[in-house]
Amino acid sequence: MFLHAFTYNLKTLLRSKEGVFWSLLFPILLSTMFFFAFGNFDTAGNFRTINIAVVDANQLQKESQFYTVLSTISDVDGQISEEDLFHAVIVSQDEADELLRTGRISGYITYTDDIQLVVSRTGFNQSILKAFLDEYKQTTSTVNTIIKENPVSMFKTVMNAMNRRDYFSRSSISSSGSDAIVNYFYALLAMTCLMGSTSSVFEINKLQANQSTLAARVNVSPIRKFKLFLYNISAMVLFQIVVVLIVLAYVMFVLGIDFGTKSAFIILTCIVGSVTGVFFGTAIGTIGKSEGLKIALAVGGTLFSSFLAGLMTTNVKYFIQENMPVVGYLSPANLITDAFYSLYYYDDYSRFSINILLLCAISLLFCTITCVVLRRKNYASL
């Protein structure tokens, strides 16, 4: 009996055009739009070497201090390095003005009695160039002051001022690296998991005789209502898990979005999130008699929870996490997104475990509400 009812409900779900579209095709379409909208987001902010010029007025000698400093962060000496901040050329005044006018350089430096910067507009590159010159002037002024006021300890002090030390080392907090747009796809997967709530509303309506004639016929069958609930929801859970895994495979292997190397835990998150979405819908399905209102609540709840998880903008998720963490713990989509986030950015599983346990607790709560309400519903006549 279980196999027959399970297969029948699964076929019903597969033949539902609306259910297949909103559960499967819509997330795939939305993920494709995300990919084309944000595909170059990471590379857009990559730093590029800044083109500058230095006016040669027979003042910039290779033995000078400024030339030595400039050559360490540029290719002015002809030695090209990947770590160069500037691509510098030595030109005349007229050539520098022409390069600046045509936009081929961000600015040029004149080296006479004092170092001057000439730019045609303000911007990111110009700010970096000005910051470099300000730092050079400040350091030079500090060294000259030390030499005048404390010549005894001149050597030691000057060496300490010139030899800057870095007390920080660059390292990744995760073996997976970092990706700015992957958070949007986390929220998209979370929404896909919760989209099963709309189909779950229809499944619960089949068990309530006051909802439709089909539900009335189901209730007069000799099978207990709890078994019918188990049959219907088992098919719904399997359908939703398969849908989410298809969307996950599409995002990872077709769009090429890197979710890290912890594939087993990613799949586990999808399964738990799908179960949460299904029972979220069953709990809503037990409220009132209006099917339209129930669908509106399921869709609205899914979208609002996804909004809190950063589907529209990741700033919302960070704001909730910093200012209203309790709301984040109560939002299923936020918990699913945070589980993906913790797998991607952290090597330990403590934060991931907390999210999964909270999702299981929420699923158990929704399931309990559904069973209690269905059990108490009796009908005087059918």
Secondary structure, 3 states (H helix, E strand, C coil): CHHHHHHHHHHHHHHCHHHHHHHHHHHHHHHHHHHHHHCCHHHHCCCCCEEEEEECCCCCCCCCHHHHHHHHCECCCCCCCCCCCEEEEEECHHHHHHHHHCCCCCEEEEECCCEEEECCCCCHHHHHHHHHHHHHHHHHHHHHHHHHHCCCCHHHHHHHHHCCCCCCCCCCCCCCCCCCCHHHHHHHHHHHHHCHHHHHHHHHHCCCCCCCHHHHHHHCCCCCHHHHHHHHHHHHHHHHHHHHHHHHHHHHHHCCCCCCCCHHHHHHHHHHHHHHHHHHHHHHHCCCCCHHHHHHHHHHHHHHHHHHCCCCCHHHHHHHHHHCHHHHHHCHHHHHHHHHHHHHHCCCCHHHHHHHHHHHHHHHHHHHHHHHHHHHCCCCCC
